[in-house]
Structure formats: C-alpha cells, structure tokens
Amino acid sequence: MSGNRRPATEAEAATLASAIRLRIIRLTLHEPLTNAQIAAHLHRDPATTLHHVRRLVRHGFLEALPARPGPRGSTEIPYRGTRLSWSLDDAGRDPTLAEAMLQAYLDEVTEVGVAALEQSRLAVRLAPADAAALRAELAALLGRYSALPEPPDGEAVAVYLSIYPAIPDRPR
C-alpha cells in the first residue's frame, strides 16, 4: 500500500487471522469496552472472548485502559483498539487473514442488516498501469480518511473493499 505502513510480523498476522479478533478490534476502535461488553456484542462466552482480548493486547492491537469500578463491587478493565492493524501493509494478502477479514465483514453485515449498507459494484477491464493506479488511489483515499482526527460526535463508518477478477482468465 503506502505511507508508513509495514509488513505484519508472523505473530501479528496469526493474531489477525480470526474473524472474532477482527470484530473485537472494530468494536473497540471508537468506544472502549470491557470484556463482558465485548462478549455481549458478539453473543459469545466471556471466557472465550477474554482469550481473544488477551491475545490482541499481547500483540498491540488493543490496549487496556485503567481499571474502573464495575457492578456489585467488581473491577472491570475497558479495552480500546490501537489502530495497529491499519498500519500493517499487505496483511490481507495472507490467505488465512484474508478469509478472516471476509468472514468478519459478513458477520458485521449480517448483524447490521443489508438495508443498512450503501453498496456499489464496478467491473471494468483496465490496462495494467490503470489497474495499479486504481489500487494506489483507493489505498491513498482510505489512508487519508483513516488519518483524520475522530470527533466525539462523528459518524462511525466502516469500509470493506475487495478487488477481484471480474471474469476469471480463460485460455483463448
């Protein structure tokens, strides 16, 4: 892609190769959530969710915020996404991670419902240089918006982008 992105380490790529962990990262980007809140959002068992949260913290994708009082005298720890996953270049080229990204997207779309989507589709035949330019422009556009400061009253928006062969190459 571009900018100051770097390749994912093997441990980072393995950590991201889970649709559940990708969804946890997205859930905690705009609002810190406790493990119990994350588990409730995902309709998962809190113990299983904690395993994923701890792995994300260990590899820098989540940060634990200061503990705070919880219900009935308990202590709870909110977690916030660090945006590390966006600083990794070409992480989506790993087949396992790419499949996890697609599954996370499908899970999220299922949760919000198709009616909430703004969709468009494009299928064109481009010269190799133009196809490369399209990819670079899309990467630059997403990078520009990801670098903007997030206003507290801003609209949370998610984008999933996939470029794929419109027609598989066939022998001529």
C-alpha positions as CSV (number, residue, x, y, z in Angstrom):
1,M,0.0,0.0,0.0
2,S,1.6,3.3,1.0
3,G,2.8,5.7,3.7
4,N,4.5,4.4,6.8
5,R,2.8,1.0,6.7
6,R,5.0,-2.0,7.5
7,P,4.7,-5.8,6.9
8,A,2.9,-7.7,9.7
9,T,5.1,-9.9,11.8
10,E,4.2,-13.6,11.8
11,A,2.7,-13.3,15.3
12,E,0.6,-10.2,14.2
13,A,-0.6,-11.9,11.1
14,A,-1.6,-15.0,13.1
15,T,-3.4,-12.9,15.7
16,L,-5.4,-11.1,13.0
17,A,-6.3,-14.4,11.2
18,S,-9.5,-14.6,13.2
19,A,-12.9,-13.0,12.3
20,I,-13.7,-12.7,16.0
21,R,-10.5,-10.9,16.8
22,L,-11.0,-8.6,13.8
23,R,-14.5,-7.8,15.1
24,I,-13.2,-7.1,18.6
25,I,-10.7,-4.6,17.1
26,R,-13.5,-2.8,15.2
27,L,-15.9,-2.8,18.2
28,T,-13.2,-1.1,20.4
29,L,-12.0,1.5,17.9
30,H,-14.5,4.2,18.8
31,E,-15.5,3.3,22.3
32,P,-13.5,1.4,25.0
33,L,-15.4,-1.8,26.0
34,T,-14.9,-4.3,28.8
35,N,-14.5,-8.0,28.1
36,A,-18.1,-8.5,29.3
37,Q,-19.4,-5.8,26.9
38,I,-17.4,-7.3,24.0
39,A,-18.8,-10.8,24.7
40,A,-22.3,-9.4,24.8
41,H,-21.9,-7.6,21.5
42,L,-20.5,-10.8,19.9
43,H,-23.0,-13.1,21.6
44,R,-20.0,-15.1,22.9
45,D,-19.0,-16.6,26.2
46,P,-16.9,-14.0,28.2
47,A,-14.1,-16.6,29.0
48,T,-13.6,-17.3,25.3
49,T,-13.7,-13.6,24.5
50,L,-11.1,-12.9,27.2
51,H,-8.7,-15.3,25.4
52,H,-9.0,-13.3,22.2
53,V,-8.8,-10.0,24.1
54,R,-5.6,-11.0,25.9
55,R,-4.0,-12.1,22.6
56,L,-4.9,-8.8,21.0
57,V,-3.4,-6.9,23.9
58,R,-0.3,-9.0,23.9
59,H,0.4,-8.2,20.2
60,G,-0.5,-4.5,20.4
61,F,-3.9,-4.4,18.7
62,L,-5.8,-3.5,21.9
63,E,-4.7,-1.5,24.9
64,A,-6.0,-2.0,28.4
65,L,-7.2,1.3,30.0
66,P,-7.1,1.9,33.8
67,A,-9.4,-0.4,35.8
68,R,-12.7,1.1,37.0
69,P,-15.4,0.1,39.4
70,G,-17.8,-2.4,38.0
71,P,-21.2,-3.8,39.0
72,R,-21.5,-5.2,42.6
73,G,-18.1,-4.1,43.8
74,S,-16.2,-5.7,40.9
75,T,-13.4,-4.1,38.9
76,E,-13.5,-4.0,35.2
77,I,-11.0,-3.2,32.6
78,P,-12.0,-1.3,29.4
79,Y,-10.1,-2.1,26.2
80,R,-9.5,0.2,23.3
81,G,-8.3,-0.6,19.7
82,T,-4.9,0.9,18.9
83,R,-5.3,1.0,15.1
84,L,-2.2,-1.1,14.7
85,S,-4.0,-3.3,12.1
86,W,-4.3,-0.4,9.8
87,S,-0.6,0.4,9.9
88,L,0.3,-3.1,8.6
89,D,0.9,-3.4,4.8
90,D,-0.4,-6.2,2.7
91,A,-1.7,-8.1,5.7
92,G,-4.8,-9.0,3.6
93,R,-2.7,-11.0,1.2
94,D,-2.2,-13.8,3.7
95,P,-5.0,-16.3,2.7
96,T,-5.9,-17.1,6.3
97,L,-6.1,-13.5,7.2
98,A,-8.0,-12.6,4.0
99,E,-10.6,-15.2,4.8
100,A,-10.9,-13.9,8.4
101,M,-11.4,-10.4,7.0
102,L,-14.1,-11.5,4.7
103,Q,-15.8,-13.5,7.5
104,A,-15.7,-10.5,9.9
105,Y,-17.3,-8.4,7.2
106,L,-20.0,-10.9,6.5
107,D,-20.7,-11.3,10.3
108,E,-20.9,-7.5,10.7
109,V,-23.2,-7.1,7.6
110,T,-25.4,-9.8,8.9
111,E,-25.6,-8.0,12.3
112,V,-26.5,-4.6,10.8
113,G,-28.6,-5.9,8.0
114,V,-28.4,-5.5,4.3
115,A,-30.7,-2.5,4.4
116,A,-28.1,-0.5,6.3
117,L,-25.4,-1.0,3.5
118,E,-24.5,1.5,0.9
119,Q,-23.2,-0.7,-1.9
120,S,-21.8,-0.2,-5.3
121,R,-20.1,-2.5,-7.7
122,L,-17.7,-1.9,-10.6
123,A,-16.4,-4.3,-13.2
124,V,-14.1,-2.9,-15.8
125,R,-11.2,-4.1,-18.0
126,L,-8.1,-1.9,-17.4
127,A,-4.6,-1.7,-18.7
128,P,-2.2,-3.0,-16.1
129,A,-0.9,0.6,-15.3
130,D,-4.5,1.8,-14.8
131,A,-5.4,-1.2,-12.6
132,A,-2.3,-0.3,-10.5
133,A,-3.3,3.3,-10.4
134,L,-6.8,2.3,-9.2
135,R,-5.4,0.3,-6.3
136,A,-3.0,3.1,-5.3
137,E,-5.7,5.7,-5.4
138,L,-8.1,3.6,-3.3
139,A,-5.3,2.9,-0.8
140,A,-4.5,6.7,-0.6
141,L,-8.1,7.6,-0.2
142,L,-8.6,5.1,2.7
143,G,-5.3,6.2,4.2
144,R,-6.3,9.9,4.1
145,Y,-9.6,9.2,5.9
146,S,-8.0,6.9,8.5
147,A,-5.6,9.7,9.4
148,L,-8.3,12.2,10.2
149,P,-9.0,13.0,13.8
150,E,-12.1,11.4,15.1
151,P,-14.6,14.0,16.5
152,P,-16.6,12.7,19.5
153,D,-19.9,13.3,17.7
154,G,-18.6,11.8,14.4
155,E,-20.4,9.1,12.5
156,A,-18.8,5.7,12.8
157,V,-18.3,4.3,9.3
158,A,-16.7,1.0,8.2
159,V,-15.5,0.2,4.7
160,Y,-14.7,-3.2,3.3
161,L,-13.1,-3.2,-0.1
162,S,-12.2,-6.2,-2.2
163,I,-10.7,-6.2,-5.6
164,Y,-11.0,-9.4,-7.5
165,P,-11.0,-10.6,-11.1
166,A,-14.4,-9.8,-12.7
167,I,-14.1,-12.7,-15.1
168,P,-11.6,-15.5,-14.4
169,D,-8.9,-15.7,-17.0
170,R,-9.7,-18.3,-19.6
171,P,-7.5,-19.8,-22.3
172,R,-8.0,-18.1,-25.6
